[in-house]
Amino acid sequence: MAGYKVLGVAAATGKIGYALLEGERLIDWGLSKVASKSPAQASAKTSYWIDLLNPEAFVSERLTKGMRKHGLTIKLLAAIAKAAEDGPVINVTVPR
């Protein structure tokens, strides 16, 4: 029996990346530099990946005090989480 399909999305300076796992197997992964330009673009790309890859669960980084990320990256993480929250998937945020 196959495992759940889980999509993870992360943001860093200048790029947003995703990994799609089914059980313990990596199915697909990728990066977008364009999506890291603004929260709106990060949200749109996240929604696109969710629609395209059809995961059952979504994982992103939880915004916490003292995190090393700052500025635009924090806004991107918030936009990513919001896009998943609005989507048809189980949404989980985890500390780094």
C-alpha positions in Angstrom: 0.0 0.0 0.0 1.4 3.4 -1.0 1.8 6.1 1.6 0.3 9.6 1.7 1.3 12.2 -0.8 2.9 15.1 1.2 4.0 18.3 -0.4 6.6 20.4 1.5 7.4 24.0 0.5 10.2 26.1 1.9 11.4 29.7 1.3 15.0 31.0 1.4 16.6 34.2 0.0 16.0 34.3 -3.7 14.1 31.0 -4.1 11.2 28.8 -3.1 11.4 25.1 -3.3 9.1 22.1 -3.0 9.4 18.4 -2.5 6.6 15.8 -3.1 6.9 12.6 -1.2 4.7 9.5 -1.3 5.4 7.5 1.8 9.2 7.6 2.1 9.8 8.0 -1.7 10.6 11.3 -3.3 8.3 11.7 -6.3 9.1 15.2 -7.5 11.0 18.4 -6.5 11.7 21.8 -7.9 12.6 25.5 -7.3 11.2 28.8 -8.4 13.2 32.0 -8.3 10.2 34.0 -9.7 8.0 32.9 -6.8 10.4 34.4 -4.3 9.9 38.0 -5.7 6.7 38.7 -3.7 4.2 37.2 -1.4 1.6 37.3 -4.2 3.9 35.3 -6.5 4.7 32.9 -3.6 1.0 32.3 -2.9 0.2 31.8 -6.6 3.0 29.3 -7.1 2.1 27.4 -3.9 -1.5 27.2 -5.1 -0.3 26.0 -8.5 1.9 23.3 -7.0 -1.0 22.1 -4.8 -3.4 21.9 -7.8 -0.8 20.3 -10.0 0.6 17.7 -7.6 -2.6 17.0 -5.7 -1.1 16.2 -2.3 -3.1 14.9 0.7 -1.0 17.0 3.1 1.0 20.1 3.0 4.0 21.1 5.2 5.7 24.5 5.6 7.8 26.2 8.1 6.1 27.8 11.2 6.9 31.4 11.8 8.4 31.6 15.3 10.2 34.2 17.4 13.9 34.1 17.1 13.9 32.5 13.7 16.9 33.3 11.5 14.8 34.3 8.5 13.8 37.9 8.2 12.2 40.6 5.9 10.7 39.3 2.6 11.4 35.6 3.5 9.0 35.8 6.5 6.4 37.4 4.3 6.9 34.6 1.7 6.5 32.0 4.4 3.3 33.6 5.6 1.9 33.7 2.0 2.8 30.0 1.4 1.1 28.9 4.6 -2.0 31.0 3.8 -2.2 29.6 0.3 -2.2 26.0 1.7 -4.7 27.0 4.4 -7.1 28.1 1.7 -6.5 24.9 -0.3 -8.0 21.4 -0.2 -5.2 19.8 1.8 -4.3 19.0 5.4 -2.1 22.0 6.3 0.8 21.5 8.8 3.4 24.1 9.9 6.5 22.9 11.7 9.4 24.6 13.3 12.6 24.5 11.3 
